[in-house]
Amino acid sequence: MKIENYRTSRYLNVADLGDGDFSLLFNGINGCLDEVPKELAALLASGDADRLNQLAPANLEFLNKRGHITRLTPEKELERFRELATAIHEKRCAAKQPGGLLLLLSYNCNLACPYCYQQKHRPHKSKAVMTPEMVDLLLDRHFSSILPDTNKQVLYFYGGEPFLPAHEPAIRRALEHAKKLGLHCEAISNTTMLESMIDIFGEGAGKVNQVQVSLDGYKEEHDQSRVAVSGVPTFDKIIANIKLLLSRGTGVSVRLNLDRKKLDTTPRLLEFLKTEGIAGHKKVRVYATPIHDNLCKVDDSDFMDIKALSEKVLNMGIDLEHPVSLRGNEFQYLFSLQKGTGLTRTTYCMQTTQTTLVADAFGDLYACFEEAGYDKWRVGHVGEAGVEFFPQREIYQKRHIANMPDCLACSVALACGGQCGVMCRAKTGDLLKPKCNDMKETLLAGLAHAYNKYKAAGKPAPAKAEEPLSGSAHD
């Protein structure tokens, strides 16, 4: 019987650790990580099967056991991965998953940010405001039908701007239901108007426990970007209300929406946030993300992709979480994982899993918050008679890597999940065809970043049974 020679697996990844001597081998199927000399990593990456098979038998056996090399043909390895990805996805779908409901209280907002993906809806959808009666339908009568197989449920307040005065009756009714149901409550807000109902924020049941707020750079750049409809600057008001939230014991995520111009102001902004007692506060998380445009065409000449943003943050030497470090954080569980499935991310976000949905004032359900308001992308509707789901729901549920040929051939598919469906459809015209940009490079850079921090700390990261599930990747 002929014994086939080994070859490098198509799912092997090599991450440069930046020390000149060692590289990190990362298996994109099982998540195995091995630090090896750069010469060995280069040999594996070259695909030179003749040189590979000259390695000592013990080394070949080890590399094969870890999944970095294989005797399977490329075609057979691809087919095996398709079978595995399908099985992992089916197992995930069969299990209860964390979920939640975003109450899009109205499409109205007191700001007029030029890159807002809801700006097209306001002329024809701005009159509808969620009523307490609609809240009752969503959270009392039909909640279990909207989110049938979920646990650890979260209620989100969303807009427009959720904390407009007109939304208060619906918010208070929703918090009553949340207390009865034991739901953790969060909000995505510009925080310019929440002081009028500040009593709803704080720790414990029936309160808004966490708020995400955005800053667009330091004061001058921010006030030119996050523009109030009235023309009044917003930066100082946002800072004051962040402090107010913290005084109530509310957690705050400060999202820095950055492009090239705004990034230049970030060092001064971070220093200001530290001086104000915001950055460094135990209840505050500060992170950077690039401004992007998927559905509304705006001037994007200053936009940056995630790789460029991360590189510039690193070069600036500032203490700020960025897309590379955030991706690295997602890998930390692998460093001490001893058993279980290493990588299980067969989907990218809530659009496919639909364990988190958006419900607007009309009772329409959406699988992505960027698509809310676009009637053709609705996945369902809630009314007096109950919940009706539309064919679009099943279309989105089929968007996982086992159904995406380009992803099946990718060495980081189970760490990526197929990229944002909204972006892919907008950029390629095909929901199932990924627009990868620099995602692979970003993931591997994040892995190297996290691994180097892990080594420097000299202690293992917490072990988990499997990769944490993600609800929305638009964080």
Kinemage of the C-alpha trace (Angstrom):
@kinemage 1
@onewidth
@group {chain A} dominant
@subgroup {mainchain}
@vectorlist {calphas} color= white
{ca met a 1} P 0.000 0.000 0.000
{ca lys a 2} L 1.405 3.332 -1.089
{ca ile a 3} L 1.876 5.885 1.689
{ca glu a 4} L 1.153 9.411 0.504
{ca asn a 5} L 3.599 12.131 1.427
{ca tyr a 6} L 2.625 14.995 3.659
{ca arg a 7} L 1.812 18.446 2.373
{ca thr a 8} L 1.029 21.731 4.100
{ca ser a 9} L -2.631 22.032 5.063
{ca arg a 10} L -4.588 24.747 3.272
{ca tyr a 11} L -5.824 25.731 6.745
{ca leu a 12} L -2.394 26.460 8.181
{ca asn a 13} L -1.762 30.098 9.093
{ca val a 14} L 1.581 31.615 10.031
{ca ala a 15} L 1.578 34.684 12.290
{ca asp a 16} L 4.741 36.749 12.592
{ca leu a 17} L 5.554 37.349 16.267
{ca gly a 18} L 7.838 40.260 15.440
{ca asp a 19} L 10.885 39.019 17.357
{ca gly a 20} L 12.864 37.916 14.328
{ca asp a 21} L 13.266 34.342 15.569
{ca phe a 22} L 9.882 32.676 15.996
{ca ser a 23} L 6.509 32.451 14.283
{ca leu a 24} L 3.168 31.164 15.485
{ca leu a 25} L 1.487 28.312 13.628
{ca phe a 26} L -2.302 28.592 13.810
{ca asn a 27} L -4.555 25.841 12.554
{ca gly a 28} L -7.720 27.367 11.138
{ca ile a 29} L -9.807 24.250 11.769
{ca asn a 30} L -9.002 23.098 15.303
{ca gly a 31} L -7.396 26.272 16.673
{ca cys a 32} L -4.088 24.602 17.606
{ca leu a 33} L -1.258 27.088 18.253
{ca asp a 34} L 2.450 26.252 18.140
{ca glu a 35} L 5.416 28.603 18.396
{ca val a 36} L 8.175 27.405 16.057
{ca pro a 37} L 11.428 28.758 14.574
{ca lys a 38} L 10.850 31.076 11.626
{ca glu a 39} L 12.763 28.705 9.346
{ca leu a 40} L 10.247 25.904 9.951
{ca ala a 41} L 7.327 28.292 9.542
{ca ala a 42} L 8.777 29.510 6.245
{ca leu a 43} L 9.186 25.930 5.023
{ca leu a 44} L 5.563 25.121 5.842
{ca ala a 45} L 4.314 28.339 4.272
{ca ser a 46} L 6.300 27.675 1.075
{ca gly a 47} L 4.340 24.525 0.313
{ca asp a 48} L 7.547 22.719 -0.682
{ca ala a 49} L 6.417 19.115 -0.131
{ca asp a 50} L 9.801 17.613 -0.987
{ca arg a 51} L 11.616 19.569 1.725
{ca leu a 52} L 8.740 19.079 4.133
{ca asn a 53} L 8.953 15.294 3.894
{ca gln a 54} L 12.652 15.387 4.684
{ca leu a 55} L 11.876 16.459 8.242
{ca ala a 56} L 12.392 13.901 11.007
{ca pro a 57} L 9.484 11.443 11.352
{ca ala a 58} L 8.776 12.623 14.906
{ca asn a 59} L 8.427 16.208 13.662
{ca leu a 60} L 6.134 15.154 10.842
{ca glu a 61} L 3.990 13.150 13.249
{ca phe a 62} L 3.689 16.148 15.584
{ca leu a 63} L 2.809 18.595 12.797
{ca asn a 64} L 0.242 16.162 11.419
{ca lys a 65} L -1.333 15.598 14.831
{ca arg a 66} L -1.696 19.365 15.268
{ca gly a 67} L -3.289 19.690 11.818
{ca his a 68} L -0.575 21.853 10.248
{ca ile a 69} L 0.221 19.215 7.604
{ca thr a 70} L -1.906 16.498 6.036
{ca arg a 71} L -1.845 13.524 3.685
{ca leu a 72} L -5.267 14.411 2.275
{ca thr a 73} L -5.495 15.748 -1.259
{ca pro a 74} L -6.543 19.411 -1.502
{ca glu a 75} L -9.952 18.320 -2.795
{ca lys a 76} L -10.497 15.803 0.003
{ca glu a 77} L -9.333 18.248 2.666
{ca leu a 78} L -11.792 20.853 1.361
{ca glu a 79} L -14.640 18.327 1.397
{ca arg a 80} L -13.774 17.235 4.944
{ca phe a 81} L -13.840 20.861 6.045
{ca arg a 82} L -17.236 21.389 4.424
{ca glu a 83} L -18.579 18.426 6.379
{ca leu a 84} L -17.047 19.717 9.615
{ca ala a 85} L -18.322 23.276 9.119
{ca thr a 86} L -21.817 21.939 8.436
{ca ala a 87} L -21.743 19.774 11.570
{ca ile a 88} L -20.454 22.620 13.767
{ca his a 89} L -23.119 24.965 12.451
{ca glu a 90} L -25.915 22.467 12.983
{ca lys a 91} L -24.722 21.812 16.529
{ca arg a 92} L -24.647 25.524 17.310
{ca cys a 93} L -28.123 26.048 15.876
{ca ala a 94} L -29.510 23.143 17.900
{ca ala a 95} L -28.267 24.584 21.198
{ca lys a 96} L -29.802 27.506 23.057
{ca gln a 97} L -27.806 30.670 22.412
{ca pro a 98} L -27.628 34.102 24.029
{ca gly a 99} L -30.028 36.511 22.363
{ca gly a 100} L -31.866 39.752 22.653
{ca leu a 101} L -34.277 42.273 21.227
{ca leu a 102} L -33.420 45.793 20.092
{ca leu a 103} L -36.360 48.140 20.497
{ca leu a 104} L -36.011 50.698 17.713
{ca leu a 105} L -38.278 53.227 19.399
{ca ser a 106} L -38.424 55.470 16.325
{ca tyr a 107} L -36.252 56.531 13.427
{ca asn a 108} L -36.130 60.062 14.833
{ca cys a 109} L -32.907 61.610 16.086
{ca asn a 110} L -31.845 64.999 17.392
{ca leu a 111} L -28.542 64.661 15.513
{ca ala a 112} L -27.849 64.753 11.778
{ca cys a 113} L -24.570 62.843 11.418
{ca pro a 114} L -23.585 62.787 7.723
{ca tyr a 115} L -22.680 59.067 7.718
{ca cys a 116} L -25.861 57.854 9.462
{ca tyr a 117} L -27.278 54.733 7.816
{ca gln a 118} L -30.835 55.672 8.841
{ca gln a 119} L -30.945 59.087 7.191
{ca lys a 120} L -32.952 57.835 4.199
{ca his a 121} L -35.831 56.677 6.416
{ca arg a 122} L -36.580 59.883 8.281
{ca pro a 123} L -38.679 61.634 5.606
{ca his a 124} L -41.245 58.817 5.436
{ca lys a 125} L -40.900 56.887 8.738
{ca ser a 126} L -40.343 59.617 11.311
{ca lys a 127} L -43.971 59.929 12.466
{ca ala a 128} L -44.122 56.457 13.992
{ca val a 129} L -43.090 56.253 17.669
{ca met a 130} L -43.239 52.977 19.592
{ca thr a 131} L -46.212 52.876 21.947
{ca pro a 132} L -46.573 51.091 25.277
{ca glu a 133} L -49.106 48.846 23.542
{ca met a 134} L -46.514 47.779 20.972
{ca val a 135} L -44.079 47.121 23.826
{ca asp a 136} L -46.691 44.839 25.398
{ca leu a 137} L -46.980 42.886 22.133
{ca leu a 138} L -43.217 42.530 21.838
{ca leu a 139} L -42.248 41.776 25.439
{ca asp a 140} L -45.345 40.176 26.932
{ca arg a 141} L -47.644 38.496 24.461
{ca his a 142} L -45.193 37.422 21.738
{ca phe a 143} L -41.679 37.602 23.195
{ca ser a 144} L -41.160 33.826 23.287
{ca ser a 145} L -42.263 33.536 19.655
{ca ile a 146} L -39.892 36.285 18.506
{ca leu a 147} L -36.878 34.695 20.240
{ca pro a 148} L -37.821 31.032 20.620
{ca asp a 149} L -34.527 29.281 21.323
{ca thr a 150} L -32.485 31.830 23.249
{ca asn a 151} L -31.173 32.271 26.768
{ca lys a 152} L -29.299 35.020 28.635
{ca gln a 153} L -31.563 37.498 26.908
{ca val a 154} L -30.777 41.200 26.687
{ca leu a 155} L -33.114 44.113 25.969
{ca tyr a 156} L -31.586 46.987 24.031
{ca phe a 157} L -32.941 50.500 23.545
{ca tyr a 158} L -32.126 51.836 20.122
{ca gly a 159} L -33.104 54.505 17.617
{ca gly a 160} L -32.717 57.034 16.000
{ca glu a 161} L -31.971 58.323 19.432
{ca pro a 162} L -33.740 56.155 22.021
{ca phe a 163} L -33.931 58.736 24.818
{ca leu a 164} L -35.983 61.386 23.047
{ca pro a 165} L -38.803 62.652 25.325
{ca ala a 166} L -41.464 61.092 23.071
{ca his a 167} L -40.015 57.636 23.770
{ca glu a 168} L -40.287 57.771 27.562
{ca pro a 169} L -43.684 56.014 27.926
{ca ala a 170} L -42.497 53.038 25.847
{ca ile a 171} L -39.151 52.883 27.658
{ca arg a 172} L -40.723 52.811 31.096
{ca arg a 173} L -43.193 50.121 30.041
{ca ala a 174} L -40.334 48.077 28.560
{ca leu a 175} L -38.342 48.336 31.785
{ca glu a 176} L -41.340 47.013 33.738
{ca his a 177} L -41.403 43.948 31.471
{ca ala a 178} L -37.612 43.600 31.672
{ca lys a 179} L -37.769 43.456 35.462
{ca lys a 180} L -40.411 40.718 35.360
{ca leu a 181} L -38.513 38.735 32.730
{ca gly a 182} L -35.102 39.206 34.339
{ca leu a 183} L -33.631 40.858 31.252
{ca his a 184} L -30.328 42.722 31.336
{ca cys a 185} L -30.880 46.139 29.714
{ca glu a 186} L -28.531 48.134 27.521
{ca ala a 187} L -28.778 51.104 25.166
{ca ile a 188} L -27.064 52.639 22.162
{ca ser a 189} L -27.417 56.399 22.549
{ca asn a 190} L -25.809 59.707 21.670
{ca thr a 191} L -26.438 60.574 25.379
{ca thr a 192} L -27.359 64.198 24.660
{ca met a 193} L -30.919 63.967 26.045
{ca leu a 194} L -31.001 61.223 28.667
{ca glu a 195} L -30.783 63.466 31.751
{ca ser a 196} L -34.548 64.042 31.637
{ca met a 197} L -35.103 60.376 32.606
{ca ile a 198} L -31.889 59.723 34.485
{ca asp a 199} L -33.686 57.661 37.141
{ca ile a 200} L -34.002 54.717 34.710
{ca phe a 201} L -30.217 54.212 34.623
{ca gly a 202} L -28.168 52.228 37.104
{ca glu a 203} L -27.451 48.761 38.395
{ca gly a 204} L -29.976 46.009 38.948
{ca ala a 205} L -33.170 44.726 37.372
{ca gly a 206} L -35.487 47.141 35.622
{ca lys a 207} L -32.702 49.663 34.974
{ca val a 208} L -30.582 50.458 31.921
{ca asn a 209} L -27.303 48.899 33.065
{ca gln a 210} L -25.015 49.714 30.125
{ca val a 211} L -24.868 52.467 27.481
{ca gln a 212} L -22.803 52.658 24.302
{ca val a 213} L -21.990 56.202 23.212
{ca ser a 214} L -19.935 57.476 20.291
{ca leu a 215} L -17.370 60.250 20.071
{ca asp a 216} L -16.040 61.375 16.691
{ca gly a 217} L -12.603 62.511 17.773
{ca tyr a 218} L -11.780 65.409 20.087
{ca lys a 219} L -14.055 68.373 20.575
{ca glu a 220} L -13.568 70.362 17.354
{ca glu a 221} L -13.690 67.390 14.981
{ca his a 222} L -16.526 65.790 16.938
{ca asp a 223} L -18.705 68.901 16.826
{ca gln a 224} L -18.272 69.088 13.057
{ca ser a 225} L -19.230 65.426 12.612
{ca arg a 226} L -21.853 64.531 15.225
{ca val a 227} L -23.973 67.502 14.351
{ca ala a 228} L -27.136 68.435 16.225
{ca val a 229} L -30.141 69.228 14.046
{ca ser a 230} L -30.321 72.543 15.912
{ca gly a 231} L -26.667 73.275 15.187
{ca val a 232} L -25.735 73.233 18.881
{ca pro a 233} L -22.363 71.528 19.652
{ca thr a 234} L -22.719 68.116 21.319
{ca phe a 235} L -19.289 67.206 22.718
{ca asp a 236} L -19.550 68.929 26.105
{ca lys a 237} L -23.082 67.642 26.674
{ca ile a 238} L -22.056 64.079 25.907
{ca ile a 239} L -19.114 64.252 28.315
{ca ala a 240} L -21.339 65.673 31.064
{ca asn a 241} L -23.899 62.915 30.591
{ca ile a 242} L -21.258 60.168 30.543
{ca lys a 243} L -20.216 61.413 33.981
{ca leu a 244} L -23.861 61.441 35.042
{ca leu a 245} L -24.280 57.839 33.940
{ca leu a 246} L -21.175 56.806 35.866
{ca ser a 247} L -22.481 58.519 38.974
{ca arg a 248} L -25.525 56.235 38.693
{ca gly a 249} L -23.360 53.099 38.477
{ca thr a 250} L -24.111 52.605 34.788
{ca gly a 251} L -21.468 51.006 32.590
{ca val a 252} L -20.391 53.012 29.553
{ca ser a 253} L -18.770 51.854 26.317
{ca val a 254} L -17.165 54.808 24.555
{ca arg a 255} L -16.891 54.030 20.858
{ca leu a 256} L -14.514 56.316 18.973
{ca asn a 257} L -15.802 56.635 15.400
{ca leu a 258} L -12.665 57.515 13.497
{ca asp a 259} L -11.451 58.447 10.065
{ca arg a 260} L -8.055 59.880 9.135
{ca lys a 261} L -8.798 63.387 10.388
{ca lys a 262} L -10.483 62.306 13.599
{ca leu a 263} L -7.755 59.823 14.458
{ca asp a 264} L -5.199 62.626 14.575
{ca thr a 265} L -7.105 64.157 17.504
{ca thr a 266} L -7.286 60.897 19.470
{ca pro a 267} L -4.216 61.363 21.723
{ca arg a 268} L -5.631 64.658 22.997
{ca leu a 269} L -9.061 63.095 23.373
{ca leu a 270} L -7.740 60.197 25.444
{ca glu a 271} L -5.779 62.530 27.686
{ca phe a 272} L -8.923 64.617 28.181
{ca leu a 273} L -11.005 61.528 29.000
{ca lys a 274} L -8.443 60.496 31.611
{ca thr a 275} L -8.446 63.963 33.137
{ca glu a 276} L -12.240 63.869 33.326
{ca gly a 277} L -12.179 60.507 35.120
{ca ile a 278} L -13.751 58.632 32.202
{ca ala a 279} L -10.911 56.690 30.571
{ca gly a 280} L -9.558 54.324 33.205
{ca his a 281} L -12.828 54.208 35.157
{ca lys a 282} L -13.739 50.637 36.143
{ca lys a 283} L -17.151 51.010 34.484
{ca val a 284} L -15.802 52.399 31.194
{ca arg a 285} L -14.507 50.709 28.079
{ca val a 286} L -12.966 52.857 25.331
{ca tyr a 287} L -12.293 51.439 21.875
{ca ala a 288} L -11.790 52.655 18.306
{ca thr a 289} L -13.595 51.616 15.144
{ca pro a 290} L -13.466 53.043 11.628
{ca ile a 291} L -16.454 54.905 10.240
{ca his a 292} L -17.882 52.818 7.418
{ca asp a 293} L -20.608 53.112 4.818
{ca asn a 294} L -22.578 50.124 3.581
{ca leu a 295} L -26.040 51.411 2.729
{ca cys a 296} L -25.850 55.223 2.440
{ca lys a 297} L -23.548 56.859 -0.072
{ca val a 298} L -21.532 59.591 1.605
{ca asp a 299} L -18.143 61.227 1.187
{ca asp a 300} L -15.745 58.474 2.213
{ca ser a 301} L -12.488 60.111 1.133
{ca asp a 302} L -11.202 60.155 4.725
{ca phe a 303} L -12.461 56.692 5.659
{ca met a 304} L -9.965 54.052 6.841
{ca asp a 305} L -10.236 50.290 6.828
{ca ile a 306} L -9.663 48.311 10.018
{ca lys a 307} L -6.083 47.414 9.119
{ca ala a 308} L -5.044 51.019 8.427
{ca leu a 309} L -6.745 52.267 11.586
{ca ser a 310} L -5.058 49.647 13.752
{ca glu a 311} L -1.619 50.259 12.258
{ca lys a 312} L -1.891 53.977 12.859
{ca val a 313} L -3.062 53.510 16.452
{ca leu a 314} L -0.111 51.189 17.090
{ca asn a 315} L 2.319 53.634 15.486
{ca met a 316} L 0.941 56.473 17.594
{ca gly a 317} L 1.763 54.464 20.721
{ca ile a 318} L -1.516 55.274 22.463
{ca asp a 319} L -3.333 53.019 24.923
{ca leu a 320} L -6.492 52.308 22.948
{ca glu a 321} L -8.286 49.142 21.922
{ca his a 322} L -8.492 48.957 18.127
{ca pro a 323} L -9.726 46.396 15.570
{ca val a 324} L -6.519 44.313 15.701
{ca ser a 325} L -6.384 44.160 19.498
{ca leu a 326} L -10.132 43.524 19.693
{ca arg a 327} L -9.774 40.572 17.317
{ca gly a 328} L -6.851 39.379 19.419
{ca asn a 329} L -9.005 39.455 22.532
{ca glu a 330} L -11.334 36.977 20.849
{ca phe a 331} L -8.475 34.451 20.598
{ca gln a 332} L -7.364 34.539 24.225
{ca tyr a 333} L -9.389 31.483 25.231
{ca leu a 334} L -7.313 29.366 22.827
{ca phe a 335} L -4.069 29.883 24.742
{ca ser a 336} L -5.074 27.617 27.604
{ca leu a 337} L -7.729 25.472 25.920
{ca gln a 338} L -7.037 21.800 26.623
{ca lys a 339} L -10.152 20.176 25.190
{ca gly a 340} L -13.314 20.934 23.266
{ca thr a 341} L -13.799 22.515 19.868
{ca gly a 342} L -11.284 25.272 19.315
{ca leu a 343} L -12.965 27.264 16.548
{ca thr a 344} L -16.715 27.355 15.935
{ca arg a 345} L -17.523 30.675 14.272
{ca thr a 346} L -19.560 29.541 11.278
{ca thr a 347} L -21.432 32.861 11.062
{ca tyr a 348} L -20.412 36.487 11.343
{ca cys a 349} L -23.235 38.212 13.204
{ca met a 350} L -26.875 38.485 14.169
{ca gln a 351} L -28.059 38.590 10.553
{ca thr a 352} L -27.600 34.828 10.245
{ca thr a 353} L -28.181 33.562 13.776
{ca gln a 354} L -31.248 35.778 14.365
{ca thr a 355} L -31.025 35.148 18.066
{ca thr a 356} L -30.950 38.943 18.282
{ca leu a 357} L -33.521 40.912 16.297
{ca val a 358} L -34.528 44.536 15.813
{ca ala a 359} L -38.183 45.480 16.315
{ca asp a 360} L -39.333 48.922 15.197
{ca ala a 361} L -42.384 51.016 16.009
{ca phe a 362} L -44.337 49.441 13.129
{ca gly a 363} L -43.806 45.957 14.577
{ca asp a 364} L -41.407 45.055 11.777
{ca leu a 365} L -38.536 42.709 12.586
{ca tyr a 366} L -35.041 42.975 11.095
{ca ala a 367} L -32.011 40.721 11.411
{ca cys a 368} L -29.498 43.592 11.183
{ca phe a 369} L -29.682 47.040 12.750
{ca glu a 370} L -28.188 48.655 9.627
{ca glu a 371} L -31.052 47.215 7.557
{ca ala a 372} L -33.801 48.430 9.891
{ca gly a 373} L -36.209 50.624 7.952
{ca tyr a 374} L -35.600 48.960 4.596
{ca asp a 375} L -38.874 47.094 4.089
{ca lys a 376} L -37.423 44.601 1.586
{ca trp a 377} L -35.003 43.295 4.225
{ca arg a 378} L -37.614 42.607 6.914
{ca val a 379} L -37.522 39.082 8.346
{ca gly a 380} L -40.882 39.294 10.095
{ca his a 381} L -43.695 41.302 11.612
{ca val a 382} L -45.408 41.369 14.992
{ca gly a 383} L -49.085 42.267 15.279
{ca glu a 384} L -52.163 41.536 17.365
{ca ala a 385} L -52.513 38.110 15.761
{ca gly a 386} L -48.953 37.071 16.535
{ca val a 387} L -45.575 36.813 14.826
{ca glu a 388} L -45.224 36.248 11.093
{ca phe a 389} L -41.793 35.439 9.675
{ca phe a 390} L -40.951 36.188 6.044
{ca pro a 391} L -38.862 34.237 3.477
{ca gln a 392} L -35.964 36.657 3.991
{ca arg a 393} L -35.457 35.062 7.409
{ca glu a 394} L -34.589 31.699 5.862
{ca ile a 395} L -32.370 33.319 3.229
{ca tyr a 396} L -30.256 34.916 5.958
{ca gln a 397} L -30.181 31.728 8.036
{ca lys a 398} L -28.449 29.984 5.122
{ca arg a 399} L -25.588 32.490 5.171
{ca his a 400} L -22.928 30.473 6.960
{ca ile a 401} L -19.496 29.376 5.809
{ca ala a 402} L -20.559 25.852 4.765
{ca asn a 403} L -22.697 27.537 2.078
{ca met a 404} L -20.011 30.026 1.016
{ca pro a 405} L -17.421 28.451 -1.353
{ca asp a 406} L -14.888 31.267 -0.970
{ca cys a 407} L -15.017 30.901 2.809
{ca leu a 408} L -14.632 27.121 2.732
{ca ala a 409} L -11.305 27.571 0.960
{ca cys a 410} L -10.115 30.209 3.443
{ca ser a 411} L -7.669 29.325 6.212
{ca val a 412} L -9.331 31.617 8.788
{ca ala a 413} L -12.980 30.885 7.972
{ca leu a 414} L -13.836 29.515 11.431
{ca ala a 415} L -12.268 32.574 13.059
{ca cys a 416} L -14.029 35.066 10.760
{ca gly a 417} L -17.468 33.648 10.010
{ca gly a 418} L -17.843 35.108 6.536
{ca gln a 419} L -17.707 38.873 7.073
{ca cys a 420} L -20.643 41.290 7.329
{ca gly a 421} L -23.486 40.217 5.052
{ca val a 422} L -24.721 43.763 4.502
{ca met a 423} L -21.274 44.915 3.395
{ca cys a 424} L -20.718 41.855 1.199
{ca arg a 425} L -24.033 42.252 -0.600
{ca ala a 426} L -23.419 45.989 -1.072
{ca lys a 427} L -19.880 45.507 -2.377
{ca thr a 428} L -20.186 42.259 -4.372
{ca gly a 429} L -23.886 42.064 -5.178
{ca asp a 430} L -24.051 38.576 -3.658
{ca leu a 431} L -24.953 37.831 -0.052
{ca leu a 432} L -22.904 34.624 -0.131
{ca lys a 433} L -19.771 36.115 -1.684
{ca pro a 434} L -17.502 37.676 0.952
{ca lys a 435} L -15.754 41.011 0.613
{ca cys a 436} L -12.777 40.176 2.767
{ca asn a 437} L -10.624 43.322 2.536
{ca asp a 438} L -7.789 42.756 5.043
{ca met a 439} L -9.724 40.538 7.455
{ca lys a 440} L -7.269 37.629 7.311
{ca glu a 441} L -4.277 39.893 7.943
{ca thr a 442} L -6.169 41.637 10.742
{ca leu a 443} L -7.080 38.362 12.434
{ca leu a 444} L -3.515 37.051 12.304
{ca ala a 445} L -2.098 40.374 13.496
{ca gly a 446} L -4.600 40.287 16.354
{ca leu a 447} L -3.600 36.734 17.221
{ca ala a 448} L 0.105 37.658 17.329
{ca his a 449} L -0.681 40.760 19.403
{ca ala a 450} L -2.678 38.745 21.952
{ca tyr a 451} L -0.130 35.902 22.059
{ca asn a 452} L 2.748 38.280 22.767
{ca lys a 453} L 0.740 39.881 25.588
{ca tyr a 454} L -0.056 36.416 26.934
{ca lys a 455} L 3.622 35.450 26.988
{ca ala a 456} L 4.663 38.746 28.548
{ca ala a 457} L 2.091 38.316 31.322
{ca gly a 458} L 3.439 34.894 32.171
{ca lys a 459} L 0.016 33.534 33.048
{ca pro a 460} L -2.630 31.675 31.062
{ca ala a 461} L -5.854 33.167 29.805
{ca pro a 462} L -9.083 31.684 31.226
{ca ala a 463} L -9.956 28.373 29.602
{ca lys a 464} L -13.341 27.954 27.961
{ca ala a 465} L -15.016 24.978 26.357
{ca glu a 466} L -15.401 26.632 22.990
{ca glu a 467} L -15.251 29.926 21.167
{ca pro a 468} L -17.718 32.483 22.576
{ca leu a 469} L -20.683 33.154 20.370
{ca ser a 470} L -21.171 36.615 18.966
{ca gly a 471} L -24.484 38.370 18.588
{ca ser a 472} L -23.414 41.364 16.534
{ca ala a 473} L -20.063 42.037 15.008
{ca his a 474} L -20.697 45.703 14.488
{ca asp a 475} L -19.420 46.586 17.920
